[in-house]
Amino acid sequence: MNQPLLETLRGLVGSSNVLSGGDLTAWELDWRKRLQGKAMAVVRPANTEEVSSVVKACAVAAVSIVAQGGNTGLVGGSTPDTSGQQIVLSLQRMNAVRSIDAANLTMTVEAGCILQTLQKTAEQAGFLFPLSLAAEGSCTIGGNLGTNAGGTQVVRYGNARDLCLGLEVVTPQGDTWRGLSGLRKDNTGYDLRDLFIGSEGTLGIITAATMKLYPMPAARLTAWAAVPSMNHAVTLLGLAHEHLGAGLTGFEVMGQFALSLVAKHFPQQRVPLYADTPFCVLLENSDHESESHAREQFERLLETALDQGCVTDAVVAESLTQAHQLWHIRESIPLAQAEEGLNIKHDISIAVSRIPEFVEQTDALLQAAIPGVRLVNFGHLGDGNLHYNVQAPEGGDMAAFLRDHEEEVNTIVYDSVGRFDGSISAEHGVGSLKVDKLEHHKSPVALGMMRAIKQALDPQNLMNPGRVVRV
């Protein structure tokens, strides 16, 4: 325990905001409860100036920092190691919405702002902030940007990166880069904003961001369709682009077993159409004319899809409540999988056109290697991102399955992803869980450039060391 540093930090942010004793599980245990670290202290600054001072003090003491928002990450990217020598810098106190610029269609927020708060604040001002994911009630915008989060509306609005116009960042030396102008055009050299987005706190600490806003759509309608195969789901996606254009804001695919877990563990949720079809698709159409126009578009799309045989049955939500219920089923899949037991998660991306072949081949490889293995396949088909998860055979020992087969399963899945020119991390990041895998699935040239950037910006290796890329 570095008492001189802790005393310095208490003087900077107040004694009550330097937690070094008692139960720190909320900051030391990762969201999936797979990684348990040990921090020297949890430090909770109130503003950017305090973040800067804390970073400078840690740099002098050569103590590394793990920045943390809502601690909802899925790859162990914001959990301290077990040394007891790292500072967890929690940004949860920095949760203000600084300003809304209606004419510029932007909102400037602090990094600790909860995503759902940002959504509701934008809505109250008459705008849409479209980033949406299952953890939106607890994740923070700083973490969303640090991992370049995706979610359910990427097909229309893009990832967190695409929604961000500017950042405020504290560098590893404690300097502050203030780049919150909100400009859509700034062609004056390297794009520093994009450098920090997706860097998972390894290059600096995001303290605030200027995010894009959009006009609120006149209507948002949701449909649920049964499709006979993944090939048919891809065909339906093409038809949706053709009929809905930019109105297509969500396109989710869900395998039968994934939906059966929701029906099993959350029987109060009525899962439609899943029992007799390999896959279901959840579509969202946002229309800027009227609800009647949106419904007409949906009806024409589904009629065409039924005529072509890529949809066998479909329902359109008749109310906002019904739409929320359908989306809640989709968002309950990870929770239902957790109820079923420990599992092996994958967050992969493949070109949409190649996903059916990838699923067919990889399913067969896993079944041949581990007979009876159960595949929980669901995700954002509209942007090529699958959560291709693997559950133990029925009645098996879940912990033993994870212990004995995780490396084998990961090798099969990631090698298959490589053959299809995909990515082993689509929206969750690299963190600590995938950092060693990256050595085998990223080109040496790319890794060399990434290490050079890390070395140039953080020569002491004090920002979240051992994450994303090893130096």
C-alpha positions as CSV (number, residue, x, y, z in Angstrom):
1,M,0.0,0.0,0.0
2,N,1.5,3.3,-1.1
3,Q,0.4,5.5,1.8
4,P,2.1,8.7,0.6
5,L,0.2,8.5,-2.8
6,L,-3.1,7.8,-1.0
7,E,-2.6,10.8,1.2
8,T,-1.9,12.9,-1.9
9,L,-5.0,11.6,-3.6
10,R,-7.1,12.3,-0.5
11,G,-5.9,15.9,-0.6
12,L,-6.9,16.1,-4.3
13,V,-10.4,14.6,-4.3
14,G,-11.3,14.4,-0.6
15,S,-10.9,11.6,1.8
16,S,-14.4,10.2,1.3
17,N,-13.6,9.8,-2.4
18,V,-10.5,7.6,-1.9
19,L,-11.8,4.2,-1.0
20,S,-9.0,1.9,0.2
21,G,-10.7,-0.4,2.8
22,G,-13.9,-2.4,3.2
23,D,-15.8,-4.1,0.5
24,L,-14.7,-2.8,-2.9
25,T,-16.4,-5.7,-4.9
26,A,-18.5,-3.2,-6.9
27,W,-15.3,-2.0,-8.5
28,E,-13.1,-5.1,-8.3
29,L,-15.4,-7.7,-9.7
30,D,-16.2,-7.7,-13.4
31,W,-19.8,-7.7,-14.8
32,R,-19.7,-11.5,-15.7
33,K,-18.3,-12.4,-12.3
34,R,-15.3,-14.1,-14.0
35,L,-12.5,-11.7,-12.9
36,Q,-11.8,-10.6,-9.3
37,G,-9.1,-8.0,-8.9
38,K,-7.6,-6.1,-6.0
39,A,-7.2,-2.4,-6.1
40,M,-4.9,-0.2,-4.0
41,A,-7.8,2.2,-3.9
42,V,-10.9,3.4,-5.8
43,V,-10.6,7.2,-6.5
44,R,-13.7,9.1,-7.5
45,P,-12.9,12.6,-8.9
46,A,-15.6,15.2,-9.4
47,N,-14.4,17.0,-12.5
48,T,-11.8,17.0,-15.2
49,E,-9.3,19.1,-13.2
50,E,-9.4,16.5,-10.4
51,V,-8.9,13.7,-13.0
52,S,-5.8,15.5,-14.3
53,S,-4.4,16.0,-10.8
54,V,-4.9,12.3,-9.9
55,V,-3.2,11.2,-13.1
56,K,-0.3,13.5,-12.5
57,A,0.1,12.1,-9.0
58,C,0.0,8.5,-10.2
59,A,2.5,9.3,-13.0
60,V,5.0,10.6,-10.4
61,A,4.5,7.5,-8.3
62,A,4.6,5.2,-11.3
63,V,1.3,3.7,-10.3
64,S,-1.0,2.4,-13.1
65,I,-4.6,3.5,-13.5
66,V,-7.7,1.5,-14.5
67,A,-10.5,3.9,-15.6
68,Q,-14.0,2.6,-14.9
69,G,-17.5,3.8,-15.8
70,G,-20.5,1.6,-15.0
71,N,-18.3,-1.6,-14.8
72,T,-20.6,-3.3,-17.3
73,G,-17.9,-4.5,-19.7
74,L,-17.8,-8.1,-20.9
75,V,-14.1,-8.6,-21.6
76,G,-12.4,-7.7,-18.3
77,G,-11.3,-4.3,-19.6
78,S,-12.0,-2.2,-16.5
79,T,-11.2,-4.7,-13.7
80,P,-7.9,-4.1,-11.7
81,D,-5.4,-6.9,-11.6
82,T,-4.7,-8.9,-8.4
83,S,-1.6,-7.0,-7.4
84,G,-3.3,-4.5,-5.1
85,Q,-1.0,-1.9,-6.7
86,Q,-3.4,-0.3,-9.2
87,I,-5.7,2.7,-8.8
88,V,-9.3,2.3,-10.1
89,L,-10.4,5.7,-11.3
90,S,-14.2,5.7,-11.2
91,L,-15.9,8.4,-13.3
92,Q,-19.4,7.9,-11.9
93,R,-19.4,11.2,-10.1
94,M,-18.8,13.0,-13.4
95,N,-22.3,12.5,-14.7
96,A,-23.5,15.9,-15.8
97,V,-25.1,16.9,-19.1
98,R,-23.1,20.0,-19.8
99,S,-25.1,21.4,-22.7
100,I,-27.5,20.8,-25.6
101,D,-27.0,22.7,-28.8
102,A,-30.3,22.4,-30.6
103,A,-29.1,24.1,-33.8
104,N,-26.0,22.0,-34.0
105,L,-27.9,18.8,-33.0
106,T,-25.4,18.0,-30.3
107,M,-25.2,17.2,-26.6
108,T,-22.1,17.6,-24.5
109,V,-22.0,15.2,-21.5
110,E,-19.5,14.0,-18.9
111,A,-18.1,10.5,-19.2
112,G,-19.9,9.2,-16.1
113,C,-23.4,10.0,-17.5
114,I,-25.5,6.9,-17.6
115,L,-26.6,6.1,-21.2
116,Q,-30.3,5.9,-20.3
117,T,-30.0,9.3,-18.7
118,L,-28.5,10.7,-21.9
119,Q,-31.4,9.1,-23.9
120,K,-34.1,10.6,-21.7
121,T,-32.5,14.0,-21.5
122,A,-32.3,14.1,-25.3
123,E,-36.0,13.0,-25.5
124,Q,-37.1,15.7,-23.1
125,A,-35.4,18.2,-25.4
126,G,-37.3,16.8,-28.4
127,F,-34.4,14.8,-29.9
128,L,-33.3,11.2,-30.3
129,F,-30.0,9.8,-29.1
130,P,-30.0,6.4,-30.8
131,L,-27.3,4.4,-29.0
132,S,-29.2,1.6,-27.3
133,L,-28.0,-1.6,-25.6
134,A,-29.1,-4.0,-22.9
135,A,-27.0,-2.4,-20.1
136,E,-28.1,1.2,-20.9
137,G,-29.5,1.6,-17.4
138,S,-26.1,1.2,-15.8
139,C,-23.4,1.7,-18.5
140,T,-21.8,5.1,-19.0
141,I,-21.1,7.1,-22.1
142,G,-17.4,7.1,-21.3
143,G,-17.3,3.3,-21.2
144,N,-19.5,3.2,-24.4
145,L,-16.9,5.3,-26.2
146,G,-13.9,3.5,-24.6
147,T,-15.2,0.2,-26.1
148,N,-16.8,1.7,-29.2
149,A,-20.1,0.1,-28.2
150,G,-22.6,-0.9,-30.8
151,G,-26.1,-2.0,-29.7
152,T,-29.4,-2.5,-31.6
153,Q,-29.5,0.5,-33.9
154,V,-26.0,0.4,-35.6
155,V,-27.6,-0.6,-38.9
156,R,-29.0,3.0,-39.2
157,Y,-26.9,5.2,-36.8
158,G,-23.6,3.4,-36.5
159,N,-21.5,2.6,-33.4
160,A,-20.6,4.9,-30.6
161,R,-17.7,6.2,-32.7
162,D,-20.1,7.3,-35.4
163,L,-22.2,9.3,-32.9
164,C,-19.3,11.2,-31.4
165,L,-18.1,14.6,-32.7
166,G,-15.6,15.5,-30.0
167,L,-13.9,14.4,-26.8
168,E,-12.2,15.8,-23.7
169,V,-9.3,13.5,-22.7
170,V,-6.8,13.5,-19.9
171,T,-3.5,12.1,-21.2
172,P,-1.2,9.7,-19.4
173,Q,0.9,12.7,-18.3
174,G,-2.1,14.5,-16.8
175,D,-2.5,17.0,-19.6
176,T,-6.0,17.8,-20.8
177,W,-7.0,17.8,-24.5
178,R,-10.2,19.7,-25.0
179,G,-11.7,18.7,-28.3
180,L,-15.4,19.3,-27.6
181,S,-16.1,21.7,-30.5
182,G,-18.8,19.6,-32.0
183,L,-17.5,20.3,-35.6
184,R,-18.6,17.9,-38.3
185,K,-15.7,19.0,-40.4
186,D,-12.2,19.5,-39.0
187,N,-9.5,18.4,-41.4
188,T,-6.4,19.6,-39.5
189,G,-4.3,16.5,-39.1
190,Y,-4.7,13.2,-37.4
191,D,-8.1,12.3,-36.0
192,L,-7.3,12.2,-32.3
193,R,-10.9,11.6,-31.4
194,D,-11.0,8.3,-33.3
195,L,-7.7,7.3,-31.7
196,F,-9.2,7.4,-28.2
197,I,-12.5,5.9,-29.0
198,G,-12.2,2.1,-28.7
199,S,-8.9,2.3,-26.9
200,E,-10.4,1.0,-23.6
201,G,-8.6,3.5,-21.4
202,T,-5.1,2.4,-22.6
203,L,-4.2,5.8,-24.2
204,G,-5.9,8.3,-21.9
205,I,-9.1,8.9,-19.9
206,I,-12.2,10.2,-21.7
207,T,-13.8,12.8,-19.3
208,A,-16.5,14.3,-21.6
209,A,-17.9,13.9,-25.1
210,T,-19.9,15.9,-27.6
211,M,-22.5,13.5,-29.1
212,K,-24.8,13.8,-32.2
213,L,-28.6,14.2,-31.7
214,Y,-31.3,13.4,-34.3
215,P,-34.8,14.6,-34.9
216,M,-37.3,12.4,-33.1
217,P,-39.1,10.1,-35.6
218,A,-42.8,10.5,-36.0
219,A,-43.3,6.7,-35.5
220,R,-41.3,3.7,-34.5
221,L,-42.8,0.3,-35.3
222,T,-41.6,-3.2,-34.5
223,A,-42.2,-6.5,-36.2
224,W,-41.3,-10.1,-35.3
225,A,-40.8,-12.6,-38.1
226,A,-40.2,-16.3,-38.3
227,V,-37.6,-17.3,-40.9
228,P,-36.7,-20.9,-42.1
229,S,-32.9,-20.4,-42.2
230,M,-30.1,-17.9,-41.7
231,N,-30.0,-17.6,-45.5
232,H,-33.6,-16.4,-45.5
233,A,-32.9,-14.0,-42.7
234,V,-30.2,-12.4,-44.9
235,T,-32.7,-12.2,-47.8
236,L,-35.2,-10.5,-45.5
237,L,-32.5,-8.0,-44.5
238,G,-32.0,-7.1,-48.2
239,L,-35.8,-6.7,-48.7
240,A,-35.9,-4.5,-45.6
241,H,-33.3,-2.2,-47.0
242,E,-35.2,-2.1,-50.2
243,H,-38.6,-1.3,-48.7
244,L,-37.6,0.8,-45.6
245,G,-34.4,2.5,-46.7
246,A,-33.0,4.7,-43.9
247,G,-36.1,3.8,-41.8
248,L,-34.6,0.4,-41.0
249,T,-33.1,1.1,-37.6
250,G,-32.9,-2.4,-36.1
251,F,-32.5,-5.9,-37.5
252,E,-31.9,-8.6,-34.9
253,V,-31.7,-12.4,-35.5
254,M,-32.4,-14.9,-32.7
255,G,-31.9,-18.7,-32.9
256,Q,-34.5,-21.1,-31.7
257,F,-32.4,-22.4,-28.7
258,A,-31.7,-18.8,-27.6
259,L,-35.4,-18.0,-27.5
260,S,-36.2,-21.3,-25.8
261,L,-34.0,-20.3,-22.9
262,V,-36.0,-17.1,-22.5
263,A,-39.2,-19.1,-22.6
264,K,-37.8,-21.6,-20.0
265,H,-36.3,-19.1,-17.5
266,F,-38.7,-16.2,-17.9
267,P,-42.1,-17.9,-18.6
268,Q,-43.9,-14.7,-18.0
269,Q,-42.6,-13.5,-21.3
270,R,-44.6,-14.8,-24.2
271,V,-42.1,-15.6,-26.9
272,P,-43.9,-15.6,-30.3
273,L,-43.4,-17.9,-33.3
274,Y,-40.2,-19.5,-32.1
275,A,-41.2,-23.1,-31.4
276,D,-41.5,-24.2,-35.1
277,T,-38.8,-22.2,-36.8
278,P,-35.0,-22.2,-36.7
279,F,-34.7,-18.4,-36.4
280,C,-36.8,-15.3,-35.6
281,V,-36.0,-11.8,-36.7
282,L,-36.9,-8.6,-34.9
283,L,-37.1,-5.5,-37.1
284,E,-37.6,-1.8,-36.3
285,N,-38.9,0.8,-38.7
286,S,-38.5,4.5,-37.8
287,D,-40.5,6.8,-39.9
288,H,-40.5,10.6,-40.1
289,E,-43.9,10.9,-41.8
290,S,-46.5,9.1,-39.8
291,E,-47.4,5.8,-38.1
292,S,-49.8,4.9,-40.9
293,H,-47.0,5.4,-43.5
294,A,-44.6,3.2,-41.4
295,R,-47.2,0.5,-41.0
296,E,-47.9,0.5,-44.8
297,Q,-44.2,0.1,-45.4
298,F,-44.0,-2.8,-43.0
299,E,-47.0,-4.5,-44.5
300,R,-45.6,-4.3,-48.0
301,L,-42.3,-5.6,-46.8
302,L,-43.8,-8.6,-45.0
303,E,-46.2,-9.4,-47.9
304,T,-43.2,-9.5,-50.2
305,A,-41.2,-11.6,-47.8
306,L,-44.1,-14.1,-47.3
307,D,-44.6,-14.4,-51.1
308,Q,-40.8,-15.1,-51.6
309,G,-40.8,-17.7,-48.8
310,C,-38.1,-16.0,-46.6
311,V,-40.7,-15.4,-43.9
312,T,-43.2,-18.0,-42.7
313,D,-45.1,-15.9,-40.2
314,A,-44.9,-12.5,-38.8
315,V,-46.5,-10.1,-36.3
316,V,-46.4,-6.3,-36.1
317,A,-46.6,-4.7,-32.6
318,E,-49.9,-2.9,-32.2
319,S,-48.7,-0.6,-29.5
320,L,-45.6,0.8,-27.9
321,T,-46.1,-1.6,-25.0
322,Q,-46.1,-4.6,-27.3
323,A,-43.0,-3.3,-29.1
324,H,-41.2,-2.9,-25.7
325,Q,-42.2,-6.5,-24.9
326,L,-40.7,-7.8,-28.1
327,W,-37.5,-6.0,-27.5
328,H,-37.4,-7.1,-23.9
329,I,-37.5,-10.8,-25.1
330,R,-34.4,-10.1,-27.3
331,E,-32.6,-8.3,-24.5
332,S,-33.4,-11.2,-22.1
333,I,-31.4,-13.7,-24.0
334,P,-28.1,-13.0,-22.2
335,L,-29.9,-13.1,-18.8
336,A,-31.6,-16.4,-19.7
337,Q,-28.3,-17.9,-20.8
338,A,-26.8,-16.9,-17.5
339,E,-29.7,-18.6,-15.7
340,E,-28.9,-21.8,-17.7
341,G,-25.4,-21.8,-16.4
342,L,-21.8,-20.7,-17.2
343,N,-21.2,-20.3,-20.9
344,I,-18.6,-19.3,-23.5
345,K,-19.3,-16.0,-25.1
346,H,-18.2,-14.7,-28.5
347,D,-18.8,-11.3,-30.0
348,I,-17.9,-11.6,-33.6
349,S,-18.5,-9.9,-36.9
350,I,-18.6,-11.3,-40.4
351,A,-19.7,-9.8,-43.7
352,V,-23.5,-10.2,-43.7
353,S,-23.4,-12.1,-47.0
354,R,-21.1,-14.8,-45.5
355,I,-22.9,-15.3,-42.2
356,P,-25.1,-18.2,-43.3
357,E,-22.0,-20.2,-44.5
358,F,-20.1,-19.3,-41.3
359,V,-22.9,-20.5,-39.1
360,E,-23.4,-23.7,-41.0
361,Q,-19.7,-24.6,-40.9
362,T,-18.9,-23.5,-37.4
363,D,-22.0,-25.2,-36.0
364,A,-20.8,-28.5,-37.6
365,L,-17.2,-28.1,-36.3
366,L,-18.4,-27.5,-32.7
367,Q,-20.9,-30.4,-32.8
368,A,-18.2,-32.7,-34.1
369,A,-15.7,-31.7,-31.4
370,I,-18.2,-31.7,-28.5
371,P,-21.3,-33.8,-29.2
372,G,-24.4,-32.3,-27.7
373,V,-23.0,-28.8,-27.3
374,R,-25.8,-26.2,-27.5
375,L,-25.4,-23.0,-29.5
376,V,-26.9,-19.7,-28.4
377,N,-26.8,-17.7,-31.6
378,F,-28.3,-14.2,-31.7
379,G,-27.3,-10.7,-32.5
380,H,-27.2,-7.7,-34.8
381,L,-27.5,-9.3,-38.2
382,G,-28.1,-5.9,-39.8
383,D,-24.5,-4.9,-39.2
384,G,-22.9,-8.4,-39.3
385,N,-22.4,-8.8,-35.5
386,L,-23.3,-12.2,-33.9
387,H,-23.2,-13.2,-30.3
388,Y,-22.3,-16.7,-31.1
389,N,-22.3,-18.3,-27.6
390,V,-21.7,-21.9,-26.6
391,Q,-23.5,-23.7,-23.7
392,A,-22.6,-27.1,-22.3
393,P,-24.6,-30.2,-23.3
394,E,-27.9,-30.7,-21.5
395,G,-27.4,-31.9,-18.0
396,G,-23.6,-31.4,-18.1
397,D,-21.5,-29.8,-15.4
398,M,-21.3,-26.1,-16.6
399,A,-18.2,-25.2,-14.6
400,A,-16.4,-28.4,-15.8
401,F,-17.4,-27.6,-19.4
402,L,-15.9,-24.1,-19.1
403,R,-12.7,-25.4,-17.6
404,D,-12.2,-28.3,-20.0
405,H,-13.5,-26.8,-23.3
406,E,-13.2,-23.0,-23.3
407,E,-9.8,-22.9,-25.1
408,E,-10.9,-25.6,-27.6
409,V,-14.2,-23.8,-28.3
410,N,-12.5,-20.4,-28.7
411,T,-9.9,-21.8,-31.1
412,I,-12.6,-23.4,-33.3
413,V,-14.7,-20.2,-33.4
414,Y,-11.9,-17.7,-33.8
415,D,-10.2,-19.8,-36.5
416,S,-13.5,-20.0,-38.3
417,V,-13.9,-16.2,-38.0
418,G,-10.4,-15.8,-39.5
419,R,-11.3,-18.0,-42.5
420,F,-14.2,-15.8,-43.2
421,D,-12.2,-12.6,-42.8
422,G,-14.1,-11.5,-39.8
423,S,-13.3,-10.0,-36.4
424,I,-13.1,-11.7,-33.0
425,S,-14.5,-8.6,-31.3
426,A,-17.3,-6.7,-32.9
427,E,-18.5,-4.4,-30.1
428,H,-17.3,-5.6,-26.7
429,G,-13.7,-4.7,-27.1
430,V,-10.5,-6.7,-26.3
431,G,-9.9,-6.1,-22.6
432,S,-7.9,-8.7,-20.8
433,L,-9.9,-11.8,-22.0
434,K,-9.0,-11.4,-25.6
435,V,-5.6,-9.6,-25.5
436,D,-3.6,-12.8,-26.1
437,K,-6.0,-13.9,-28.8
438,L,-5.4,-10.7,-30.6
439,E,-1.7,-11.7,-31.1
440,H,-2.9,-14.6,-33.4
441,H,-5.8,-12.8,-35.1
442,K,-4.4,-9.4,-35.9
443,S,-1.7,-8.8,-38.5
444,P,1.9,-8.2,-37.2
445,V,1.8,-4.9,-39.1
446,A,-1.4,-3.7,-37.3
447,L,0.0,-4.9,-33.9
448,G,3.2,-3.1,-34.5
449,M,1.4,0.2,-35.2
450,M,-0.8,-0.2,-32.2
451,R,2.2,-0.8,-29.9
452,A,4.0,2.2,-31.4
453,I,0.9,4.4,-30.6
454,K,0.8,3.0,-27.1
455,Q,4.5,3.6,-26.5
456,A,4.3,7.1,-27.9
457,L,1.3,8.3,-25.8
458,D,1.9,6.2,-22.7
459,P,5.7,5.4,-22.4
460,Q,5.4,4.5,-18.7
461,N,2.6,2.0,-19.6
462,L,0.4,3.3,-16.7
463,M,-3.0,3.5,-18.5
464,N,-4.8,0.2,-18.1
465,P,-1.7,-1.9,-18.8
466,G,-2.1,-5.4,-20.3
467,R,-5.3,-4.5,-22.0
468,V,-6.0,-4.4,-25.8
469,V,-2.3,-4.8,-26.7
470,R,0.7,-6.0,-24.7
471,V,3.9,-3.9,-24.8
